[in-house]
Amino acid sequence: MVRYVLSIFLLFASLSVLDAKKDSAAVVHNLSFGVRATYALASPHLQYSFSFPASSSFGKMFPTSYQGIGVAYYAFSDHKTYGRPAALYIFQGARIARLAEKLSLDYEWNFGMSSFWKPSDEVGSKSKLYVNGGLFLSWYPIPEWKFSFGLDYTHFSNGDTVLPNIGTDIYGVRLTASRSFGNGIVQHPDKPYENKLTEKAFLKRTALDVILCGAWNREVVAYNNVNYDIEGKFAVVALHVNPLYKVTHYFSAGPSIDIQYNEGINLTDHVAGRHMTGGDIKFHRPPLSEQLAAGVSARVEFSAPIFSVNFGVGHNVIYKGPELDRLYYIIALKSFIYKGLFLHTGFKITSTTSSNNLLFGLGWRF
């Protein structure tokens, strides 16, 4: 099921990418081919991206940003165990710092879906979310060509939508060659975009994001020192109210009120017993007070054309039950598709190793 939701997300995100090209007719197109590798696998990537010319509004604010769509194939050495997974994703990158006339330090993130894993208790489900980040050096021998080399991190997970949820983390290196096409190709400017704060602009720097999202979970419950996979799926519904203050044109920060109902939480204390046949456990439905919680989180957001990446850490302040008495972390991607309307896709996790739930939804920026 997760692959269908992600397919819809990628479709709308792709449409927003293509629609954003209307910002200027002199869009710069980029084709890239790269290899990301570790000792256990090699992964070729083919990417199409575009960047805005200096004359456009996006080009003035984000002169080194690029965004697009990519595909990848993961050739595991032990393909009999892992299968032959492939990934489809959207991505965005930009320069962090210029180190020399033709050398810069850059970043890039990828987000999408992967499939064709070999389902098993060791590997997990056939389809998984794909999240990737890279930090690398880029060399520009001439304006049309870029060669990059650096570090790469990839995470695969199904977000507990299917059991078992075997997260896969891959650390490696990346090597990429990119060719640019178009009339707007220029050397990246040294002068940053001027974003001076004035009294008149102060209130304009404040925005309010209201987000409604949901997902589903599979749960594991411990009973008499044995873990049981609970049959069925459990609904998750969340509301986030997040005021943000724009410190610069690319960085914002602010608090968020996070309200969430999770149908599959705090089940351990409500186990009724085991079925006489089959060995599955039965449980009573917990009261609403143990499955509904309100928390407060601190958020930071990094903005670029079309996309924003939001990070948060928080704690529930109104809750009941041991499973809600903990810190939570939120990582979310916002894809703006029309004025203040955006797609919200991300994770809510309660530790660095286990995913709490996914967050698919819509938001509006006031």
Secondary structure, 3 states (H helix, E strand, C coil): CHHHHHHHHHHHHHHHHHHHHHHCCCCEEEEEEEEEECCCEEEEEEEEEEECCCCCHHHHHCCCCEEEEEEEECEECCHHHHEEEEEEEEEEEEEEEEEECCEEEEEEEEEEEEEEECCECCCECCCEEEEEEEEEEEECCCCCEEEEEEEEEEEEECCCCCCCCCCEEEEEEEEEEEEEECCCCCCCCCCCCCCCCCHHHHHHHEEEEEEEEEEEECCEEEECCEEEECCCCEEEEEEEEEEEEECCCCEEEEEEEEEEEECCCCCHHHEEEECCCCCCEEECCCCHHHCEEEEEEEEEEEECCCEEEEEEEEEEEECCCHHHCCEEEEEEEEEEEECCEEEEEEEEECCCCCEEEEEEEEEEEC
